[in-house]
Amino acid sequence: MASSPRSRPHRRSPGKRRTAVVCAAVVAAVAVAVSLVVALRPDGETKAVASTAAPAAGSATPHSTPTPKPKPTPEPTSTPKKPAPKPTKASPAATPRPASASAPLAGRIRPGVDHKGTATFYDTGDGDGACLFGPTDDVMTAAMNTTDYETSKACGAYVRVRAASGATVTVRITNECPLPCAPGQLDLSAQAFARLAAPVTGQIPVTWRLLSPDVSEKISVRYKTGSSRYWCEIQAVGHRNPLARLEVRTAGGWQRLTRTEYNYFLSERGAGCGAAIRLTDIYGETLTVDGLAIRPDVAQPTGVQFAAH
């Protein structure tokens, strides 16, 4: 990273063998004796010890602006019938599940964990980034390294960054910082970095931790440009806690959509487009949103928000 702010593209990793007959007879006799001892043991069981292996480290990908998805094909006059999607088992939508302090659905960024790394800064421009939240006047933002970005799971997360001096700043993740950003690294907005150290410093060691802060806004839902009942991508904006999954209601039940690296959830064949939406945060709390029409590029308010932790 440079020592001063400048624009960088963001997505916006044989032994000896004895042959004597006498020796062979002795070995055979010992083997028979051992077998008799094992057979006469009271429990007659053999105990095994389990072992675990550490997971391999993640890899990073180059910085680049998110490539828009190809426009869907024009709406056909008639469409062939497709088999109903396999339903996802879930609790009744009307009652949110109680949140868990252990965050069972969290990825690499877990609550209560201090992550170590470095902080740099970059020119955030209009505030938009790889998460595709759109332009913003909020200058307390950051780009997360690709490893911890984890296919946009970090998008919208609030983290408190602490410098060795004791200075802290809270930022919201709106962007991705691929190589040379290393695991644990945050590329802050210039304004956020200045809260921790003089910009001339360029790069400093930091620790950072996930927050579940007080927020005044409610969650909004947005359909991506080109969405229709035949193809759609859906995004949640303004959630207090990191979003773990997004599901849509279909004739066969709730169907979980695939998350993209640019923070939209894809329904490639149109399943659930325009139907009820269910949001689940990393703590396991679920919120159901009904009655949202397909209005591309419009952030539609839901009036709901995840609980604080």
C-alpha positions in Angstrom: 0.0 0.0 0.0 1.1 3.5 -0.7 2.0 5.9 2.1 -0.5 8.5 1.0 -4.1 8.2 -0.2 -4.6 7.5 -3.8 -7.2 5.8 -5.9 -6.8 2.0 -6.1 -9.2 -0.2 -7.9 -11.4 -2.2 -5.4 -13.9 -4.8 -6.1 -16.4 -2.5 -6.4 -5.4 -15.5 -2.6 15.6 -53.0 4.9 16.4 -52.8 8.0 18.3 -55.8 8.7 16.3 -59.0 8.2 17.0 -62.0 10.4 16.6 -65.4 8.7 17.7 -67.9 11.4 15.1 -70.5 12.1 15.5 -70.2 15.9 14.7 -66.4 15.8 11.7 -67.0 13.7 10.4 -69.6 16.2 10.9 -67.1 19.0 9.0 -64.4 17.2 6.1 -66.7 16.5 5.9 -67.7 20.1 5.8 -64.1 21.3 3.0 -63.3 18.8 0.9 -66.2 20.1 1.4 -65.0 23.7 0.4 -61.4 22.9 -2.7 -62.7 21.1 -3.7 -64.8 24.2 -3.2 -61.7 26.4 -5.5 -59.5 24.3 -8.1 -62.2 24.0 -8.2 -62.6 27.8 -8.6 -58.8 28.5 -11.8 -58.0 30.4 -13.1 -55.4 27.9 -11.7 -57.0 24.7 -11.7 -53.6 23.0 -9.2 -51.4 21.2 -9.3 -47.7 21.9 -8.8 -45.1 19.1 -7.7 -41.5 19.3 -9.2 -38.9 16.9 -7.2 -36.1 15.4 -8.1 -32.8 13.8 -6.4 -30.7 11.2 -6.3 -27.0 10.8 -8.2 -25.6 7.8 -6.2 -24.3 4.9 -5.8 -20.6 4.6 -8.0 -18.7 2.0 -6.7 -17.2 -1.2 -7.1 -13.7 -2.6 -8.2 -12.5 -6.0 -7.2 -9.3 -7.8 -8.9 -5.9 -7.4 -11.5 -5.1 -10.0 -14.8 -3.4 -10.3 -17.6 -6.0 -10.0 -18.7 -7.2 -13.4 -22.4 -6.7 -13.9 -24.4 -9.8 -14.6 -25.5 -10.3 -18.2 -28.9 -8.9 -18.9 -31.6 -11.6 -18.7 -33.3 -12.7 -21.9 -36.4 -10.9 -22.8 -39.6 -12.0 -21.2 -41.0 -14.9 -23.2 -44.6 -15.1 -24.2 -44.7 -18.6 -22.7 -42.2 -20.5 -20.6 -41.8 -24.3 -20.2 -42.7 -25.7 -16.9 -39.8 -26.4 -14.6 -39.7 -28.7 -11.6 -40.4 -27.0 -8.4 -37.3 -26.2 -6.3 -36.6 -28.5 -3.4 -38.0 -26.8 -0.3 -35.7 -25.6 2.5 -36.7 -26.7 6.0 -37.4 -23.7 8.1 -39.5 -22.7 11.1 -42.7 -20.7 10.5 -42.0 -17.4 8.9 -44.3 -15.4 11.2 -42.2 -16.0 14.3 -38.5 -14.9 14.2 -36.1 -17.5 15.7 -34.4 -16.5 18.9 -30.9 -15.1 18.2 -27.9 -17.1 19.5 -25.0 -15.3 21.1 -22.7 -17.9 19.6 -23.4 -16.7 16.0 -23.7 -20.2 14.5 -24.0 -18.9 11.0 -21.0 -16.6 11.1 -18.1 -17.1 8.7 -14.5 -16.0 9.2 -15.6 -12.8 11.0 -17.0 -13.9 14.4 -18.2 -11.8 17.3 -16.0 -11.6 20.4 -12.8 -12.2 18.4 -10.0 -9.7 18.0 -8.6 -9.9 14.5 -5.0 -8.7 13.9 -3.8 -7.0 10.8 -2.8 -3.7 9.3 -4.7 -0.6 8.3 -4.1 1.4 5.1 -6.3 3.9 3.4 -7.7 4.8 -0.1 -9.8 7.3 -1.9 -13.3 6.1 -1.6 -14.7 8.4 -4.3 -18.5 8.5 -4.0 -18.6 5.8 -1.4 -19.7 2.9 -3.5 -17.8 -0.4 -3.6 -17.8 -4.1 -4.3 -20.8 -4.6 -2.0 -22.8 -2.4 -4.4 -24.7 -0.5 -1.7 -24.4 2.6 -3.9 -23.0 6.1 -3.4 -23.0 7.3 0.2 -22.1 10.4 2.2 -20.9 8.1 5.1 -17.1 8.5 5.2 -16.6 5.9 8.0 -16.3 3.0 5.7 -13.6 0.3 4.8 -12.7 -2.3 2.2 -12.1 -5.8 3.6 -9.3 -8.0 2.4 -10.5 -10.8 0.1 -9.9 -13.6 2.6 -12.1 -12.1 5.3 -14.5 -10.6 2.6 -15.5 -14.2 2.0 -17.7 -13.8 -1.1 -19.4 -10.7 0.3 -20.3 -12.2 3.7 -18.5 -9.2 5.2 -20.7 -6.6 3.4 -22.5 -4.4 5.8 -20.6 -5.5 8.9 -19.7 -2.9 11.5 -16.2 -3.3 12.9 -14.3 -1.3 15.6 -10.7 -0.7 14.6 -8.1 -0.1 17.3 -4.5 1.3 16.8 -1.5 0.6 19.0 -1.9 4.1 20.3 -5.4 3.2 21.7 -7.3 5.3 19.2 -10.4 3.7 17.8 -12.8 4.2 14.9 -16.0 2.3 13.9 -16.4 1.6 10.2 -18.9 -0.2 8.0 -17.6 -2.7 5.3 -18.7 -1.5 1.9 -15.9 -2.7 -0.3 -13.3 -5.5 -1.0 -9.5 -5.1 -1.0 -7.8 -8.0 -2.9 -4.0 -8.5 -3.1 -1.8 -7.1 -1.9 -4.2 -6.7 1.0 -3.4 -9.6 3.3 -5.7 -11.5 5.7 -6.6 -9.3 8.6 -6.0 -6.1 6.6 -8.5 -3.2 6.3 -8.3 -0.5 3.7 -10.0 2.4 5.4 -11.4 5.6 4.0 -8.9 8.4 4.3 -11.2 10.0 7.0 -11.4 6.9 9.1 -7.6 6.3 8.9 -7.0 9.9 10.1 -8.9 9.0 13.3 -6.1 6.4 14.1 -2.9 8.0 12.8 -1.5 10.7 10.6 -2.0 10.0 6.9 1.7 10.3 6.3 2.2 7.1 8.3 0.5 5.2 5.4 0.2 1.9 7.2 -0.2 0.9 10.9 -0.8 -2.3 12.8 -4.3 -2.7 14.2 -6.8 -5.0 15.8 -10.5 -5.0 14.9 -13.7 -6.6 16.2 -17.2 -7.2 14.9 -19.9 -5.0 16.4 -23.7 -5.1 16.6 -24.3 -1.4 17.1 -27.3 0.8 17.7 -28.7 1.9 14.4 -31.7 4.1 13.6 -32.4 2.8 10.1 -34.4 -0.2 9.2 -33.5 -2.8 6.6 -34.3 -2.1 2.9 -34.5 -4.6 0.0 -33.5 -3.9 -3.5 -33.9 -5.8 -6.8 -31.0 -5.5 -9.2 -31.3 -3.9 -12.6 -33.0 -6.2 -15.1 -34.9 -8.2 -12.5 -38.2 -9.7 -13.5 -40.4 -12.7 -12.5 -38.2 -14.8 -14.8 -34.8 -13.8 -13.4 -33.8 -11.6 -10.4 -31.1 -10.7 -7.9 -32.0 -9.4 -4.5 -30.0 -7.4 -2.0 -30.6 -6.4 1.7 -29.3 -3.0 2.8 -28.9 -1.4 6.2 -28.8 -4.6 8.3 -27.3 -4.2 11.8 -25.6 -7.6 11.8 -23.9 -9.4 8.9 -26.4 -11.2 6.7 -26.0 -15.0 6.6 -28.6 -16.0 4.0 -31.6 -14.8 2.0 -34.5 -17.0 1.1 -37.6 -16.6 -1.1 -40.9 -18.3 -0.8 -41.8 -20.6 -3.7 -44.7 -23.1 -4.3 -42.5 -25.8 -2.8 -41.5 -23.8 0.3 -38.6 -21.5 1.2 -35.6 -21.6 -1.2 -32.2 -20.3 -0.3 -30.6 -18.1 -3.0 -26.9 -18.2 -3.9 -24.9 -15.2 -2.8 -22.7 -13.5 -5.3 -19.3 -11.7 -4.7 -21.0 -8.4 -5.4 -23.5 -8.9 -2.5 -26.7 -9.8 -4.4 -28.6 -13.1 -4.0 -29.4 -14.8 -7.4 -32.5 -16.5 -8.5 -31.3 -17.5 -12.0 -34.6 -19.1 -13.1 -36.9 -16.7 -11.4 -37.9 -18.9 -8.4 -39.5 -16.6 -5.8 -38.9 -13.4 -7.7 -41.6 -11.0 -6.3 -42.6 -13.3 -3.5 -42.0 -13.1 0.3 -38.4 -12.8 1.4 -36.8 -14.2 4.5 -33.5 -12.7 5.9 -31.3 -14.5 8.5 -28.4 -12.9 10.3 -25.3 -14.7 11.6 -26.9 -15.1 15.1 -29.8 -17.1 13.5 -32.5 -14.5 13.8 -34.9 -14.5 10.9 -37.1 -11.7 9.6 -39.8 -12.2 6.9 -40.7 -9.5 4.5 -44.0 -9.7 2.5 -45.5 -7.7 -0.3 -42.5 -6.2 -2.1 -43.0 -5.7 -5.8 -40.1 -6.2 -8.3 -38.9 -2.6 -8.6 -35.3 -2.7 -10.0 -32.8 -0.3 -8.4 -35.3 0.9 -5.8 -34.4 0.4 -2.1 -37.8 -0.6 -0.6 -38.1 -0.2 3.2 -39.2 -3.2 5.2 -39.7 -1.7 8.7 -37.7 -4.5 10.4 -34.3 -4.7 11.9 -32.2 -7.5 13.5 -31.7 -7.4 17.3 -28.6 -6.0 18.9 -25.9 -8.3 20.4 
